[in-house]
Amino acid sequence: MEVTNSRSVTSNQDDIHEKLEDIVTTHLRAPFLKPIASHTKTAFEAVKKHVDAFTGPLVFDSCCGVGESTANIAKQHPQALVIGIDKSSHRLNKHNVEYRQSEFGQYLLVRADLNDFWRLAVEAGWQLSHHYLLYPNPWPKAKHIKRRWHGGSVFPYILKLGGQLEVRSNWSTYVEEFAYALTLAGFPTSAEPYESNEPITPFERKYWGSGQSSTRLTRML
């Protein structure tokens, strides 16, 4: 594997955040009332046309970056429609197509705010077969705990989307926290080391090439 020089995550947190239980419990009880941005609603409606016309399983690749993981996930789920979602047009524009359908599976990429896109998907009654969250921004500073997906107001909507959730990170604390949040929500989960000979995202390739390890969780919701 190619050797790179990717820095490991550094944090002022030594363990699961001390306020995580209170934060998750609050979000599980309170609705997320932030207005949905118009650009994400427009993007969702465009994707919905594909979903409404499709009869197979639905898979999300959230925080998909340049979409390499989305294409690889589509190969793993050739009967599914895989939707790669990222908020960065700069990253998405590095992918050579927005929609592809072939014998290797089909997928589409969309620029959207996941805080809004997930809520719209739940409102539309979508149920996933699989949901991938691969190497999201870990927000490693302790004060940013609420910016992590498991510490955010949108966390309950991840649960409502259902399917087999898979989270991977090169910062083990992130996955351990996510597992703890799922456990608090009634889905007992544990984190585990993850290794493979075939990285499916640029981040995975970069981290492994610089000698870093990955941690993951998988849980049916």
HELIX and SHEET records of a PDB file:
HELIX    1   1 LEU A   20  ARG A   29  1                                  10    
HELIX    2   2 SER A   38  ASP A   52  1                                  15    
HELIX    3   3 GLU A   68  GLN A   76  1                                   9    
HELIX    4   4 SER A   89  LEU A   92  1                                   4    
HELIX    5   5 LEU A  114  GLU A  123  1                                  10    
HELIX    6   6 ALA A  142  ARG A  147  5                                   6    
HELIX    7   7 TRP A  149  GLY A  151  5                                   3    
HELIX    8   8 PHE A  155  LEU A  161  1                                   7    
HELIX    9   9 SER A  172  LEU A  184  1                                  13    
HELIX   10  10 PRO A  202  GLY A  209  1                                   8    
SHEET    1   A 8 TYR A  99  SER A 102  0                                        
SHEET    2   A 8 GLY A 105  ARG A 111 -1                                        
SHEET    3   A 8 LEU A  81  ASP A  86  1                                        
SHEET    4   A 8 LEU A  58  SER A  62  1                                        
SHEET    5   A 8 HIS A 130  LEU A 134  1                                        
SHEET    6   A 8 GLN A 164  SER A 169  1                                        
SHEET    7   A 8 SER A 214  MET A 220 -1                                        
SHEET    8   A 8 GLU A 192  TYR A 194 -1                                        
END                                                                             
